[in-house]
Amino acid sequence: MRVWTGFEGRWRFYEAPESVIEARTPGDLPAAFADMERALARGRHLGGFFSYESGYAMDPALALDRPVDFPLARFGVYGPPRVEKPRGDGPAPRLGDFRLNIDRAAYDRNIQTIRDFIARGDVYQITYCIKKMFSVSGDPRSAFLTLLEEQPVPYPALVETEDFHILSLSPELFLKKTGDRLVSKPMKGTWPRGPGFWSDLAARFRLKFDAKNRAENVMIADLLRNDLGRVGARVRAPTLFEVTGYRTLYQMTSTVTARVPRGLDLRSFFSAIFPSGSVTGAPKIRAMRILRDIEPDDRRIYTGAIGYVTPDRDFVFNIPIRTVLWRGARGEMGIGGGIVWDSTPAGEWAEGLLKARFLTDSACAR
């Protein structure tokens, strides 16, 4: 198992693990967390991921009531990482035969179902996910580097195992812990870029002041403040509605911070906060129960967490959006959007296709 993270411009490369800690079922998770703590106590580093479905197994208010075909968690136990970016030297990557895992009529029905839940007051927002499915061939590392060169992002990660590759071109930070300071940057709000300078500048301002996107963003920021308050104190939201430009779109983030006990164990952190409210909706528990019933497929790595933990229990994890799961000759990538009362099926469908363009319009797909 090899793990590269390029978070905030700093590359870390973990290879040749002493052991691999894995949870395949909900019953495996407590032992996996215990093994992680023992490895950290021995001065080892951890690098790996949690899948989205592990969130159902971490919270006693939820339950994972069906088997899944992807690890709930997998972490390598390593010595200190090297400063090294991945290099691709294999056959040229090719991605093709793109299709969605749902047809438009079923999608429209699911959006209306979500709006019905909102109308009844069950939830305020739900982040609903569909998937692009496609064929893959060639070198996964080269595909990752091509996508990263075409659209640089602040939280990229590449995970290689014997049975799959994860290519994460994520712009979103889930959690960063440095000493007693915890930071999360939930992302909610999307707008297409303009074709020219002035139209592009106008697009940035339209997103920043768009009522629907601001409502989505502030709801999730409030949810994150509540979640961080479960493990820390002095919870703050120092910045709201920050707009960042990427090659094909603009996205809106906010920043939430807290002070936490330095020695708090990983299980306490993740049981309280995972998955991020930005990928579920609000209230989180009710949203996750609804999503389990209406999403066409398991999310697997999409909207889980990829990252590393140092021996002093500092850590950084991204949220794997814009992330390809490469298994054999098949690939998949989740696409999600926050659904609120004034969302429309046509608008959400168009936003999902916009988010997928970084992959479908890439050099790998030509």
C-alpha positions as CSV (number, residue, x, y, z in Angstrom):
1,M,0.0,0.0,0.0
2,R,1.4,3.4,-1.1
3,V,0.0,6.7,-0.1
4,W,0.9,10.2,-1.5
5,T,-0.7,13.4,-0.1
6,G,0.0,16.8,-1.6
7,F,-1.9,18.8,0.9
8,E,-1.4,22.6,0.8
9,G,1.5,22.2,-1.6
10,R,3.6,19.8,0.6
11,W,4.0,16.2,-0.7
12,R,4.3,13.2,1.6
13,F,5.0,9.7,0.4
14,Y,4.3,6.7,2.5
15,E,5.5,3.3,1.3
16,A,6.5,-0.2,2.5
17,P,4.1,-0.4,5.5
18,E,5.1,-2.4,8.5
19,S,1.5,-3.6,8.5
20,V,-1.9,-2.7,7.2
21,I,-4.9,-2.0,9.4
22,E,-8.2,-2.7,7.8
23,A,-11.9,-2.8,8.7
24,R,-14.3,-4.6,6.4
25,T,-17.3,-4.8,8.7
26,P,-18.7,-2.5,11.4
27,G,-17.4,-5.0,14.0
28,D,-13.9,-4.5,12.7
29,L,-13.8,-0.8,13.4
30,P,-13.1,-0.7,17.2
31,A,-10.1,-3.1,16.8
32,A,-8.9,-1.0,13.8
33,F,-8.9,2.2,15.9
34,A,-7.2,0.4,18.8
35,D,-4.5,-0.9,16.4
36,M,-4.0,2.7,15.1
37,E,-3.5,4.0,18.6
38,R,-1.0,1.4,19.4
39,A,1.0,2.2,16.2
40,L,1.0,5.9,17.1
41,A,2.2,5.1,20.6
42,R,5.2,3.3,19.0
43,G,6.1,6.4,17.1
44,R,4.7,5.2,13.8
45,H,2.8,7.2,11.1
46,L,-0.5,6.3,9.6
47,G,-1.6,6.9,6.0
48,G,-4.9,5.8,4.4
49,F,-8.6,6.3,4.3
50,F,-12.1,5.9,5.7
51,S,-14.9,5.2,3.2
52,Y,-18.2,7.0,3.5
53,E,-20.0,3.9,4.7
54,S,-17.9,3.7,7.8
55,G,-19.8,6.7,9.0
56,Y,-22.9,4.5,9.5
57,A,-20.8,2.2,11.6
58,M,-19.2,4.9,13.8
59,D,-22.4,6.5,15.1
60,P,-24.6,4.5,17.5
61,A,-27.6,6.4,16.1
62,L,-27.0,4.8,12.7
63,A,-26.3,1.2,11.5
64,L,-24.7,-0.3,8.5
65,D,-27.2,-3.0,7.8
66,R,-25.8,-4.5,4.7
67,P,-22.5,-5.8,3.4
68,V,-20.2,-3.5,1.4
69,D,-17.7,-4.5,-1.3
70,F,-15.1,-1.8,-0.3
71,P,-13.1,-1.4,3.0
72,L,-14.6,0.8,5.6
73,A,-11.1,1.8,6.6
74,R,-7.6,0.9,5.4
75,F,-4.4,2.5,6.9
76,G,-0.8,1.6,6.5
77,V,1.6,1.7,9.4
78,Y,4.7,3.5,8.3
79,G,8.0,5.1,9.3
80,P,8.5,8.8,8.5
81,P,7.3,9.8,5.0
82,R,9.6,11.0,2.2
83,V,9.1,14.3,0.5
84,E,8.2,13.0,-2.9
85,K,5.6,13.6,-5.6
86,P,4.3,10.6,-7.6
87,R,5.8,9.9,-11.0
88,G,4.0,8.3,-13.9
89,D,5.9,6.3,-16.4
90,G,3.4,3.6,-17.5
91,P,1.1,3.4,-20.6
92,A,-0.9,6.5,-21.4
93,P,-4.2,6.5,-19.5
94,R,-7.5,6.4,-21.3
95,L,-10.9,6.9,-19.8
96,G,-14.1,6.4,-21.8
97,D,-17.6,5.0,-22.2
98,F,-18.9,7.5,-19.6
99,R,-22.4,6.9,-18.3
100,L,-24.3,7.8,-15.2
101,N,-25.6,5.2,-12.7
102,I,-29.1,6.7,-12.9
103,D,-31.4,7.9,-15.6
104,R,-32.9,11.4,-15.7
105,A,-36.4,10.4,-14.7
106,A,-35.3,8.5,-11.6
107,Y,-33.0,11.4,-10.7
108,D,-35.9,13.9,-11.0
109,R,-38.0,11.7,-8.8
110,N,-35.3,11.5,-6.1
111,I,-34.9,15.3,-6.1
112,Q,-38.6,15.7,-5.6
113,T,-38.5,13.1,-2.8
114,I,-35.8,15.1,-1.0
115,R,-37.9,18.3,-1.5
116,D,-40.8,16.5,0.1
117,F,-38.7,15.7,3.2
118,I,-37.6,19.3,3.4
119,A,-41.3,20.5,3.1
120,R,-42.2,18.2,6.0
121,G,-39.4,19.6,8.1
122,D,-37.4,16.4,8.3
123,V,-34.3,18.0,7.0
124,Y,-33.1,21.4,5.8
125,Q,-30.6,20.2,3.2
126,I,-29.5,16.9,1.7
127,T,-26.3,16.3,-0.3
128,Y,-27.4,13.8,-2.9
129,C,-24.9,11.7,-4.8
130,I,-24.9,10.0,-8.2
131,K,-21.9,8.5,-10.1
132,K,-20.1,8.6,-13.4
133,M,-19.1,5.1,-14.4
134,F,-16.5,4.6,-17.1
135,S,-13.8,2.3,-18.6
136,V,-10.1,2.8,-17.6
137,S,-6.8,1.6,-19.0
138,G,-3.2,2.6,-18.8
139,D,-1.3,4.0,-15.9
140,P,-3.3,5.3,-12.9
141,R,-0.4,7.5,-11.7
142,S,-0.1,9.2,-15.1
143,A,-3.9,9.8,-15.0
144,F,-3.6,11.3,-11.6
145,L,-0.8,13.6,-12.6
146,T,-2.5,14.7,-15.8
147,L,-5.7,15.6,-14.0
148,L,-3.7,17.5,-11.3
149,E,-1.7,19.4,-13.9
150,E,-4.9,20.4,-15.7
151,Q,-6.7,21.5,-12.6
152,P,-4.5,22.0,-9.5
153,V,-6.2,21.6,-6.2
154,P,-5.1,22.1,-2.6
155,Y,-5.8,18.6,-1.2
156,P,-4.8,15.9,-3.8
157,A,-4.0,12.4,-2.7
158,L,-3.1,9.1,-4.5
159,V,-3.6,5.7,-2.8
160,E,-2.3,2.5,-4.4
161,T,-3.2,-1.0,-3.2
162,E,-3.1,-4.4,-4.8
163,D,-6.8,-4.4,-5.7
164,F,-7.6,-0.7,-6.5
165,H,-6.2,2.8,-7.0
166,I,-7.7,6.0,-5.6
167,L,-7.1,9.2,-7.5
168,S,-8.3,12.2,-5.4
169,L,-8.3,15.6,-7.0
170,S,-10.0,17.2,-4.0
171,P,-10.3,20.9,-3.3
172,E,-11.9,20.3,0.1
173,L,-10.3,20.0,3.6
174,F,-12.1,17.8,6.0
175,L,-10.0,18.1,9.2
176,K,-6.6,19.5,10.0
177,K,-5.2,19.2,13.6
178,T,-2.1,21.0,14.6
179,G,-1.4,20.7,18.4
180,D,-4.7,21.7,20.0
181,R,-6.1,23.6,17.0
182,L,-8.6,21.9,14.7
183,V,-9.7,23.4,11.4
184,S,-12.4,22.3,8.9
185,K,-13.3,24.0,5.7
186,P,-16.7,22.8,4.5
187,M,-17.4,23.5,0.8
188,K,-20.9,24.2,-0.4
189,G,-21.8,26.4,-3.4
190,T,-20.9,26.1,-7.1
191,W,-21.0,28.4,-10.1
192,P,-19.7,28.0,-13.7
193,R,-16.8,30.2,-14.8
194,G,-17.4,32.8,-17.5
195,P,-15.9,32.5,-21.0
196,G,-14.2,36.0,-20.8
197,F,-12.5,38.2,-18.2
198,W,-15.5,40.3,-17.3
199,S,-18.1,37.5,-17.4
200,D,-15.7,35.4,-15.3
201,L,-15.4,38.2,-12.7
202,A,-19.2,38.6,-12.7
203,A,-19.5,34.8,-12.1
204,R,-17.4,35.0,-9.0
205,F,-19.5,37.8,-7.5
206,R,-22.7,36.0,-8.5
207,L,-21.7,33.0,-6.5
208,K,-20.5,35.0,-3.5
209,F,-23.8,36.8,-3.2
210,D,-26.2,34.2,-4.5
211,A,-28.9,33.6,-1.8
212,K,-29.3,29.9,-2.5
213,N,-25.6,29.0,-2.3
214,R,-25.1,31.2,0.7
215,A,-28.0,29.5,2.5
216,E,-26.5,26.0,1.7
217,N,-23.1,27.1,2.9
218,V,-24.1,28.7,6.2
219,M,-26.3,25.7,7.1
220,I,-23.3,23.4,6.7
221,A,-21.0,25.7,8.5
222,D,-23.4,25.7,11.5
223,L,-23.5,21.9,11.4
224,L,-19.7,21.8,11.5
225,R,-19.6,24.2,14.4
226,N,-21.9,21.9,16.3
227,D,-19.8,18.8,15.4
228,L,-16.5,20.4,16.4
229,G,-18.2,21.4,19.6
230,R,-18.6,17.8,20.5
231,V,-14.8,17.3,20.8
232,G,-13.6,20.8,21.4
233,A,-14.2,24.3,22.8
234,R,-13.8,27.9,21.6
235,V,-15.5,27.0,18.3
236,R,-15.4,29.8,15.8
237,A,-16.2,30.5,12.1
238,P,-13.6,33.2,11.3
239,T,-14.5,33.3,7.6
240,L,-17.6,32.6,5.6
241,F,-18.4,32.5,1.9
242,E,-14.9,32.4,0.5
243,V,-14.9,31.9,-3.3
244,T,-12.1,29.9,-5.0
245,G,-11.7,29.5,-8.8
246,Y,-10.8,26.2,-10.5
247,R,-10.5,25.5,-14.2
248,T,-14.2,24.9,-14.9
249,L,-16.0,26.4,-11.9
250,Y,-16.0,28.5,-8.8
251,Q,-16.7,26.9,-5.3
252,M,-17.6,28.5,-2.0
253,T,-16.1,27.5,1.4
254,S,-16.2,28.6,5.0
255,T,-13.7,28.0,7.8
256,V,-14.6,26.6,11.2
257,T,-12.1,26.2,14.0
258,A,-11.9,24.8,17.5
259,R,-9.5,24.0,20.3
260,V,-9.3,20.3,21.2
261,P,-7.4,18.2,23.8
262,R,-4.0,17.3,22.3
263,G,-4.2,13.6,23.3
264,L,-7.8,12.9,22.2
265,D,-8.0,9.5,20.5
266,L,-8.8,9.1,16.8
267,R,-12.0,7.2,17.5
268,S,-13.4,10.0,19.5
269,F,-12.6,12.5,16.7
270,F,-14.1,10.5,13.9
271,S,-17.1,9.2,15.8
272,A,-18.1,12.8,16.6
273,I,-17.4,14.5,13.3
274,F,-17.3,11.9,10.4
275,P,-18.6,12.1,7.8
276,S,-18.5,15.9,7.2
277,G,-21.8,17.6,7.2
278,S,-20.9,19.1,3.9
279,V,-21.4,15.7,2.3
280,T,-24.6,14.6,4.1
281,G,-26.9,17.5,4.9
282,A,-28.6,18.8,8.0
283,P,-29.6,17.5,10.4
284,K,-26.8,14.9,9.7
285,I,-28.3,11.7,11.2
286,R,-31.7,12.1,9.5
287,A,-30.0,13.1,6.2
288,M,-27.8,10.0,6.2
289,R,-30.8,7.7,6.8
290,I,-32.6,9.3,3.9
291,L,-29.5,9.0,1.6
292,R,-29.1,5.4,2.5
293,D,-32.5,4.7,1.0
294,I,-32.5,6.8,-2.1
295,E,-28.9,6.9,-3.5
296,P,-28.4,4.3,-6.2
297,D,-25.1,2.9,-5.0
298,D,-22.7,2.8,-2.1
299,R,-20.4,5.9,-2.2
300,R,-17.3,3.9,-1.2
301,I,-14.3,6.3,-1.1
302,Y,-16.4,9.2,-2.4
303,T,-17.0,11.7,0.5
304,G,-15.1,9.6,3.0
305,A,-11.7,10.9,4.1
306,I,-8.1,10.4,2.9
307,G,-5.1,11.5,4.9
308,Y,-2.3,10.9,7.4
309,V,-1.7,10.9,11.2
310,T,1.7,11.7,12.8
311,P,3.0,10.1,16.0
312,D,2.1,13.2,18.0
313,R,-1.5,12.8,16.7
314,D,-1.5,15.8,14.3
315,F,-3.4,15.0,11.2
316,V,-4.8,16.2,7.9
317,F,-7.7,14.6,6.0
318,N,-9.3,15.7,2.8
319,I,-12.8,15.0,1.6
320,P,-12.5,12.8,-1.5
321,I,-14.7,14.6,-4.0
322,R,-13.5,14.8,-7.6
323,T,-12.1,11.4,-6.8
324,V,-11.7,8.4,-9.1
325,L,-11.9,4.8,-7.8
326,W,-10.0,2.8,-10.3
327,R,-10.6,-1.0,-10.1
328,G,-9.4,-3.2,-12.8
329,A,-10.8,-2.0,-16.1
330,R,-13.6,0.0,-14.5
331,G,-13.7,3.4,-12.9
332,E,-16.2,5.4,-11.0
333,M,-16.5,9.0,-9.6
334,G,-19.2,10.4,-7.3
335,I,-20.9,13.7,-8.1
336,G,-22.9,15.4,-5.3
337,G,-24.9,18.5,-4.8
338,G,-26.7,20.2,-1.8
339,I,-30.4,20.0,-2.3
340,V,-32.5,22.7,-0.5
341,W,-36.1,23.7,-0.9
342,D,-35.6,26.0,-3.9
343,S,-33.4,23.4,-5.8
344,T,-34.7,22.2,-9.1
345,P,-34.0,18.9,-10.8
346,A,-32.8,20.6,-14.0
347,G,-30.5,22.9,-12.0
348,E,-29.0,20.2,-9.9
349,W,-28.5,17.9,-12.9
350,A,-26.7,20.7,-14.8
351,E,-24.5,21.4,-11.7
352,G,-23.5,17.7,-11.5
353,L,-22.5,17.6,-15.1
354,L,-20.5,20.8,-14.5
355,K,-18.6,19.2,-11.6
356,A,-17.7,16.2,-13.7
357,R,-16.2,18.2,-16.5
358,F,-12.7,18.2,-15.0
359,L,-12.7,14.5,-15.7
360,T,-14.9,14.1,-18.9
361,D,-13.1,17.0,-20.6
362,S,-9.6,16.0,-19.5
363,A,-6.8,14.8,-21.7
364,C,-7.3,11.3,-20.3
365,A,-10.7,11.2,-21.8
366,R,-9.8,12.3,-25.3
